């Protein structure tokens, strides 16, 4: 029962769980015994992210943001290739305040080690480790295996960056990165399929600078993510409003 409740084993069937227990030298029982024990305590159904909500899940507490690098969100999305059943993986870290893509990677497989490299690259890009420990960004992600893997969690623990988890099957708990992937994939230039990792890296090597530096984002008052990230948003919005008000006065004078 303790094994069945472990987060890293929740996706295993009762047979896989039994074999895991054998190999760890913990218990030596038959598949049917494992089934009977788990069924008696209500653990024979889905235990992972696809299980039904029990009504007691708690949403992550999201503090109000006042500037960049206070909270990051990250996730992994699949990219289609010409080969059926073969996908590329787009790893991405997004700053929630500015919507800036802090770091991204294209890889041919999912792994905790690749996620660790992604996060360390984001920290280096933003010089996070030069910040006082209490000013470093908190991280929000879903409950995928890569997010819960020990090497990834250790990165956050070592660098004093709180890790928040979205509730199972609740995309609204991590909406900004979900919206980011939607924005990426509805772009008119987005390929239906990528030939290989080189093709994908070339595409995002152009797309990400455009998105960060030229794209007027509706969620941040139509400034670019770079402008919001560098603290220019308020001044730009105020200057726009000043000019609008000035033009209104001129029209009144003419009339």
C-alpha positions, 0 to 999 in steps of 0.5 A: 500500500505504501508503494502504491501511494508513492507519487513516482509509482502511481502510474504502475499497474498492480502487476508492475507494482508487484514486480517492483516490490520483488526487485526491491526485495520488499515483499514477495507476493502474487499478482492476485494478492497485490490486486486483493490488497489494493482493492480492499483499500480502494487503490486498484483504480487509476492513481496517477494524473488521470484519476478522478478528482476527489474534491479535496485537491487544493489549488496552488497559492499564487501571490500577486506579482509586481515584477519579472522573475518572481514566478516562472512556469514551465512545461513540455509540449509535443511537436509532430514529425513525419514519422508516425508515433515519433515526436519532438519535445519542446521544453519551455520556461515562461515568466508569468509577469512579463510572458517572456520566454526565459529559456527553451530547448528542443529534444527527441525525448522526455527526461528529467536530465533534459528538464534539469538542463532547461531550468539551469539554463533559465537561471543562467539567462536571468542571473537568478543565483545572484539574487538574494534567496528570498527574491528568487522566482517560485516555480509552478508546473504540473505533476508529470514525471519530469516535474516530480523527478528527484533531480529536478526537485533537487535543483529547486531545493538547492537554489531555494526556489519554491516549487508549486504543483498544479492539481491533476487535470486542472490546466487553469492552475498553470494557464500561462504556459498552456496559453503559450503553447497555444499561441505557438501552434496557431501561428500562421508560420508554424509547420504542421510537422518538423522534419527533425530537431534541426528544423525545429531549432531553426524555427524556434530560433527565429520565433522566440526572439520575435515573440519576446522582442516584437510581439505585442501581447494582449495580456500585458497591455500590448507591450512586448514581453521584453518591454514588460520584463525590463520594467518599461510597461507602465511608462509605455502605457502611460505615454500612449494614454497621454497621447490619446488624451492629447489627440482628444483635446485637439479634436474638441478644439477643431470641432 
